[in-house]
Amino acid sequence: MKKIVKYVIIDILSNKIVLAYLFFLLLITVGLFLMEDIPEKSLTSLLTVNLMLVPLVCIVFSTIYVYNSSEFIELLAAQPIKRSTLWCSIFLGLSIALTLAFFIGCGLPILFFAPTATGITLLLSGLFLSIIFTAIALLSAVYTKDKAKGTGVALLLWFYFGIVFDGLVLFLLFQLMDYPLEQLITGLSLLNPLDLARIVTLLKMDTSALMGATSAVFKQSFEGITGTLIVYGVLCIWAIIPFYLSLRKFKKKDL
């Protein structure tokens, strides 16, 4: 297992797309901190990168990598290696490589320029999102044989979590605005890892105005150590469930 993980990590980190992703993050992060006198403003701008670019790169790259490595996966599957070990190794290799690229490109500048609670929270959110959308990518790839369809499904999932979900929630809020929706809003926020990452980071920034009229609900539900643990616990579940489903499918899949 260690050899497979090591091979995947080295293979990914030598990939030009991942290197470009790393240096692009590094350029944006350092540039934002150098342009702004107040680190909090730079962190607010980086939040957008965290929520949109990081999940997009992770889900698309991981999906394409699995399809491009299909012959390698088939070769290893023919060896006396458990399928669960093989799939876990691929997931670990992808997750470690992409989180390492994010940490070097975005995390190190944050730790240097803004080693605050807000900066650490933003960094942790990015790391979690990298792992979560890698797991979602594996789920998309294992359930779709065709590369074009699988990549399309991955893009649709990113589009849903990043844009469509919030639109549906806003539509629901407008339709039911005459009713008490505090618990509903809190429950819906747990159904989107991007929303959870946004909430926990904005609460640390103390920029409740950016969260709209529902900020009081989120502050009541997620503020404090208990709320933070709940958020990160749910983010862990978001990483575990897609990977578990992909693993179960891969065990039974006809390669």
Steps between C-alpha positions, in 0.01 A plus 500: 500500500780741590669444162181576310431813704860616450479439125171689467630796704821527296308460174251774591752746641703472178189571293513838323137580584557448873819704488315779318224478762757527780680801352171670409382472860836623623492797265144599592550456874828687525371769264188560707697529823749740344227721352295529820622662820238316708535117490126456566419654160737260327345205684154608389617498138671164549172357628358528148800312361454240773135446419512500121845426355623235745193271471493545121864399452478210744184346358594540132864396534421199721229380261725528195790339686293191583395459136854554370631244751243234406762267347723540805205427729404192297858374513516534878153350540629188323773465762449340844390834643165559663281741308430692818875548552544616141213748512603635841853548369379700200279714721778562752749580226266749332394657829853539635636642174218752451494609864878537490472718188236712675705524818813614318318737266250650743573371848861606541431864400204506741716369783765762417279807444192421713564229764174589675195292593333621179799402288524154659125448449528597134792263458317210666192565288707482183663175608163345582349614169795351311440160660120516469496584129765238433266244659207630294716475187575133570129437547425667169772307315418156637130525411558625143705300252523766230767764565307787344183419696692453823674836461166660415341352812790632710454850357125484561557399862738792550250735333223366723689543827651833399205679339177304458466395864509858628246602237263225607538600866428865421194401297375288791559784746306745288210256466484428874614835639185533712587187699772441764790353302786502750527123534440447128783739406736330741410156366537605136843646564620154606413367154769702325870482599566835331239668717651348812848621405363846428308517828783390728744741333267800501419444865871518579526817291209649694356632175140407564378754247641283222272218611176689453189483713576147618824596677339496846379144441845381397671679787262337746541154346869486409686758706733380775706184541196270487371655179844483339535133592156430352595671174829312465328178604248542219782584258667171599174319424491675162841349424424154636160428342589569131821302537320210670241489221771509234693225680193276520436552129864440405505166684214374283591677177594295194833644385 
